[in-house]
Amino acid sequence: MRRIKQLIIFIIFLAALLVGGCSTTVSTVVEEGAPQVKQQPAHHTKNGFRNIYDKPEHGLANFLRWKLGIIPDEEPAITPVPILPYVPDIVAPDYQRIDHPDPAKIQITWIGQSTFLIQVEGINILTDPVFSKRLSPVRGVGFKRRSPPGIPFDRLPPIHAVLISHNHYDHLDLYTVKKLGNKPKYFFPLNPGKWFLEQKITNYVEMDWWDKVIFKGIRIVSVPSQHFSRRTVRDGNKTLWTGWILETKHGKILFAGDTGYSFHFKEIREKMGPMRLALLPIGSYRPRWFMKTIHMDPVDAVSAHKDLQAEQSIAMHWGTFYIADDPLGEPPLYLKKVMKEASMEDDSFLVMKFGETRVF
């Protein structure tokens, strides 16, 4: 009976993870002491937040159709298809570099999914850190990790800052937050502060799109993304989702978070200029009719790379958790195919190995 209850909870969790909340019309608020009415930003609603670039088609009804196979994915097959079982490409971490980074360069280590260790100007930054073996609110069930973290948690250097893109379980991990504790400064989009306070985390900053702060000499900017938020069946789109830009002496770094493709990449480049590095998701994109507005595929990722006028991009959000229909090893092969068709240089869009460190 206990196992059945756990499975029921996990099914609810799965729907929550991949089904967005309902959006409402944009409302206005009156600033205290001000005679005029100030209109809220377009992505704000009176009940939370919404996408302003494209309307996701991933409601509960479509989620059930996907899982029941009622609406087939008509996307043509991609070749070559990886041979199963999936074997992650792992390298031993270069601890000499990780423990002694050159502050005059940008250093990136891929840990898995959307988790990177960014080291620049003497600062160690984690993005969407997830070190759990499973994704679930229920112990013992959930999406199993298919590749170990590229750096074991206990071998991380001192972490000064943590960038959180949104509250999905493969991006905001309770186990990891508890292990990190209150030492680093957390940066996250609007409204999850209560969740962090419940974990006794007080060293944080909440930011809306286009908000800017200075942290240890680096300018951190919250930028739009095309996604949704949900952690339970009742909190759909109550918290915001975002990407992050680090403006460093050595160039701008975009961590795109979890996102579909939309005009927001051109808007980011128009407002912020070209990117030195763009960390872009390439996986969890099938079936396209369901995923296209919330998860980029390699075609979308290449379009985003071009929109941003990125000098180089790095692939993420693949090969770690099997949360969609695309095979775990397919995204980098698909990306390679798309890049070849677009006559792109091999090093313009990098696919890193788990645990690999690159210096820029």
N, C-alpha and C positions, 0 to 999 in steps of 0.2 A: 504494500500500500504506500509506504514512504517513497519507494522508487517511482511509482506511478505519479504521485504528487510532484516529485522533482521533475519528471518529464513534462507534466502539464505546465509547470512554471517555466520550464525552458522553452516550450512552444510559444507561450505568451511573450517571453523575452525575445525570441527570434522575430516574432511579428513586430515587437517594439523597436528592435534594432533596425529593421529595414522598411518600416512604414512610418511616414511622416504624420505630423499633426495637421489639423485643419487650419487654414489661414482665414483671417477676417479682413474687413476693410480697414484702410488707414484712418486713424482718428486724430484729433487735435487736442492739445492741452494748453491751458493758460498758465503762463509763468506767474508765480506769486509776486505781487507788487508791480506787474507789468500790465498796461492797459490793452495791449494788442494780443491777439490769439496767435500762438506759434504752432505751426504745423509740425507734426512728428516726422522723422525721417521715413522714407517710403517703405523701408523694411521693417518698421515697427507696426504693431497692431495693439489694440487695447487688451488683447489676451496673450501677447507674446511677440513673435517675429514671423516673417514670411520671406520667400524668395521674390525678388523683383525683376529677375532677368528671364526666367522661364518657370512654368508651373509644373512641378513634378507630377508624374502619373503613377505614384507608388502607394496609393491608398490601400486599405485593408482588402477591398474586393479584388484588386489586381494582384495583391500579394497572394491571396488564396488561389486565384487563377494560375499564377506562376507555379505554386507548389503542387497544384492538382494537374498541371500540364494541359489546361484547357485552351490557353492561347500559346501556340508554338512560337518559338523564336525563329524568325525568317531570315536572320542574318546569314549570309553565305559562310560556309566552313572556312577556317583559316588554316593554311598549311605553311610549314610543317606543324603537326600537332605533337606536343611532347609525349614521349613514351612513359606510361605509368608503370610502376609507382613513381611518384615525384621524389627526387633526391635533391635537397637544397645544396647550393654551391657555397660552401663555408670555407673561410680561411682563418688561420690563427691570428688573433689581434696583434697589431704592432704596438706593444705596450711602451716601447721606447719613445715612439712618436706620441702616443696617447698621453703618457705621463709627462712628456717634455715637448709640448707643441711650440712651433715657432710663432710668436705673437705677431710677426710681420706678415703672416700668411693666413689664408683661410684653410682650416682642416676639417674634413667631414668624415665621420665613420658611420656606416649603416649598421644598425642593431637589428632591424626587422620591422615589417609593416610600415608605419609612418614614424618610427622612432629613429632619430639621428642624434649623434653627438656632434654638435657644432662647436669648434674651438677657434676663437678669433680674438685678437687683442688681449690675450690673457684670460679670457672668459670662457667657461664651459657651459654650454646650453644644451638641454635635452628637448626634443620635440615629441609631443604625444607619447610619453614613455609608457610602454606596456611590457612588463616582464613576467606576467602570469602565464601558467601552463594552459589555462583555459579561459575563454571569455564567457562569463555567465554570472548572474547574481546568486546561483545555487552551486555549492561546492560539489564537485564530482561529475557534473554534466556541463554541456556547453561546447563551443567550438574549440577543438584541441589545437594547440600550437604545433605546426608542422615543421618548424625549424627553430633551433634554440636561439636565444638572444646572441647577437654577434659579439657582445661583450657581456660577461656575467655581471649581474648587478654589483656584486661585492668587489669587482675590479674597475668600477667606474672611477674616474678622477673626481675631485670635489665639484659638485654641481652648483653653479651660481644662479642659474635661471632655468625655468621650465615653461615652454610654450604649449598651451592646450588649444586645439582648434575647435573642439565641441565635445559633447558629453557621451557619445557612443562608447560602448565597452571596449572596442578595439582602439580607442584613442584616449579615453580617461579611465585609468585602471586603479581601482581602490587599493589593491595589494601594493602596487608600485608607489602610489602617493603616500601610503602609510610608511613605507620603507624610506622614502626620501625625507619625510617629515617636514618640519617648518623651516629648515635651513635655507633652501633656495627660495628665490622670489618667483612666484607663479604668475603668469600672465594668461588670462583667459577672457573670452567674450562675455557679454552681459548676462547676469542673473544666476550663475551657479555658485555664488558666494556662500549661500546657505549650506550647500553640500560640503564645501571645503571647511566651513566652520564646524560642521558636525564631525569632521575628521581632525579637529583641533589645528587646522591650518589657518593661520591669520596673516601670513606674509604673502599677500597677493594683491593684484591689481586687476579690476574688471574694465574692459575697454569695448567701446562701440566701434563700428567700421569708421576708419579714417582718424581715430584717436591716435595720439602720439605721446610717447614718454621717452625720457632719457634714462638709461640704465648703465652705469659704469662707463659712460662715454659713448655708448651705442644707442642710436635712435631706433626704437621699436615702434612699428606702425601696424595697427590692425587693419586688414583690407578685406573686401567682400569675397564671399565664396558662394557657390550654388549647391546647397545641401539641405539638411534639416536636423533637428535635434529630438531626441527621445531617450529616456532611460527607464521609464516605467510606462504602464498603459495610460497614465493620466497626465503626463507632462509633455506631450507632443508640442514642440516648437515654443516651449516656455523659456528656453535659454537660446542664446544666439550661437551661430557658427561663424567661423572666420578663418582667414589666412593671416600670415604674419610676414612682415618685411623687417630685416635687420639692416640698417644703414651703417656700414662700417667704413673705416678708412680705406679698405681694400675692395670696396664694391658692395652693391646691394644684394642681399640673399632673400629670395622668396621661399617661404615654406607654405605651400598652397593649402595644406590641411586636406580635408576630404571634400571633393567637389566634382560636380559635373562641368561640362564645358559651356561657357556662355560669354557674353560681351564683357563680363567683368575683367577678363584678362587684358583686353585692350584698354579698358578704363584704368586699370592699375598702371599700365605702361604710360598712358597719357598723363597721369597725375604724378607718377613716381619716377618715370624714366626707364631706360632699359635695365635689365637685371644682369648682374655678373653671374649669379647662380640661381636656378629655379628648381626646387624640389617638388616634383609633380607626380601625382598618382597615375598608375597605368593599369591597375587590376581591379577585380571584382566588378566586371562590366557586363556579364551575361546573366539573363537575356537582355538584349539592348532595349526592347520595347519597355521594359520595366526599369532598367538601371540608367538609361542614357542621361536623364536630367540630374542624377545624383552622383554617378561615378563615371569618370572619363575612361575611355578605352585608348589604346595607343594612337589611333587616328586623332582623337581629340587632344591628347597630350602633345602631339607634334604641333597641332594648331595653336595650342596655348603657348608652347615654346616660341613659336613665330610671333604671336601677338605680343608677347612680353619682350621680344627682341633680346632674348636671353643669350648670353655668350655661351653658356653651357647649361644643360639641365641634367638632373639626376632622377632616376625612376624610383618610385616607392609604392607602397600599398599593394604589394603582390607577394606571393610565395610564402606567406606566414600563416594565415588563417584561411580556411576554405569556407567562405561565406557567400559565394555566388556560384554560378554554373561554369565559369571558365576554368579549365584545368590550371592548377597552381603554377605550372611551368610555362604556360602559353604566353602570358603578357610580354616577356622580353623577346621571344621569337617573333611575335606579332609586331612589336616595336621595331625590330631589326628590319622586317619586311617593309613596313611603312617608311622607315628612314631611307631604305634603298630606293624605293619608288619616288621619294621626294629629293633624291640626289643629295642627301645630307652626309656630312663628314661623320665618321664613326664616333669621334670624341665629342660631338656636339650634344649628344643625349646619352648619358652614361648609365649603364646598368651595373651596379656594384654587387659584390659578393657579400654574404653575411659576415660581418666582422672586418670588412675591408676598410682601410683608411686612405683617403685621397687628399693631397695637398694642392691648393690652388694659389 
